Amino acid sequence: MPKISQIIAREILNSRGHPTIESSVLCDNGAYGTASVPSGSSTGQNECLEIRDEDERYLGMGVLKAVNNIVSMIAPKLKGIEVEDQTKIDEAMINLDGYPDKSKLGANAILAVSIACLKAAANSTHQPLFVYIRDKFEGPKSFSLPSPILNIINGGKHGAGNLDFQEFHIIPSTRFSFTKSIQVGAEIYQLMKRELMHRNAIHSVGDEGGFAPNLFTNSDALELMQLVIKNSGYKLNVDVFMGLDIAASGFYKDGRYTIKDSPKALDTPSMINFYLTLLKEYPLFSLEDALDEKDWNGWVKLRQSVGNNTMIVGDDLLTTSPKMMKKAIETQACNAATIKPNQIGTITETVEVVKLAQKNNINTVFSHRSGETNDTFIADLAVGLGANFAKFGALNRGERVAKYNRLLEIESYLGKV
C-alpha cells in the first residue's frame, strides 16, 4: 500500500478574490493528489471554523497560519500513513486539533489535506475519482447522475442587497438526463438575461453566477422566473420546477423575520403562513433554510404543514454535522440535507452524514460555496456517494461551470447521455 511521503500547501485565491488553501499530498509510489477548499459567506453557527490570519495582508483574510499548520503540524503527523486509510488520516487530524470546531488547525487546513489524500489514493489505483469513492465508501451499486439545482437569481448575501432570499433556483425534471438538464437550464438562463435586458433591468451577476436584478420583492423574482420559463417553451412544474434557498437566518432578529414582501416583521407562525400562501401561487419544488437555524420548533411545524410535495432542505440548520443530522432525523425537521464538506472539515465525517441521510430517506443536495475554486472534487463526491441533487451555482462563472462540466464528463464516461 502506498504511504504518504510529503504534504505541501500554499495560499491561492478563491472566486471572491479572498485567499484559500491548496494542498498536495505525495506518496512513496509517485501517486499524488491536490485539493483546494471553498469558503462560505452565509455560514451556519455550527460550522467548523476556518482559520484566517487577521493581520494586514489581504485585509485580514490571509491563510498563511493555516498553511503553516499543514506544513509544520499535519504533515509530520501523517507522514508514513497508508494513503488509502482515510479514516485513520482524518481521525489523526481531528485528534491533533482536539477541538469540536477544529479551531486549532482550522477546518480549511484539515479539509484540504483530507481531500488531497483521497485524490492521491484514487490516483494510486488508476481509477476515476468517483469510482474510487464509490468503492471506498460502499456507494450505490449502479452509478447515476444527480439532478442539478441551478441558481438563476441571487439575493441576500450573494446578490445586490435588494432581495431578501439568497438563491432562486430552476430545477429541470429528474426524468431528464444530466446533459438534457444542463441544456434546459442554460437556455432558461440566457432567456432570463434577455428578459432583464428587455426591461432595462440590472443583469449583472452575484457571487454564485445568478443575476442580481433591481427587483422590489422576492415574489417579483418568482413572477419573473415563471414568465421566463413559460416563454422558453418548457412546461412549468412538468419540465422545470422552481425552488428557493431562503437563508432566513440572514433576516431573522429578536424572534421575527423581516422581508420586503410583508409590511411588518413576521413571527414564526406568520412566516410559515407566508410560505404556505407562496406555495399556493408558486408550487415550489424546494425550500432551503426557510427558517432560522435555531428555530427548531418552527422547522418541525413547517415540515408538518407543507407535507411531502416540497423538499424542506436543511443547510445552516444541519451544517453537514452528524450531531445535527441525528437531531433532524429524530424531530423530522426536514426531508433533505445540503452536503458541504467544508462545514464539517473531513471526508470521513461528510460520508457519515450522507450515510445517515440515505438510511433515513433524506434527500442529499451536494453543494458548492459562494467563495469557490476550480476544484471539481464535489462533483465526483456527489456521484460516488449517490447524491440526489447537485447545487453548484448558476451556469455562469468558471468555478461553477467547471463542476457542471465535470458531471457532463462523468455522464459521458458512463455512457448515459
PyMOL commands that set and color helices and strands:
alter all, ss='L'
color gray80, all
select helices_A, chain A and resi 57-60+64-78+86-97+107-125+129-136+156-158+178-198+218-232+248-251+268-281+296-306+322-331+341-344+347-359+377-385+398-414
alter helices_A, ss='H'
color red, helices_A
select strands_A, chain A and resi 4-13+19-27+32-36+147-154+167-172+240-245+252-253+256-257+286-288+311-314+336-339+363-367+389-393
alter strands_A, ss='S'
color yellow, strands_A
deselect
rebuild
show_as cartoon
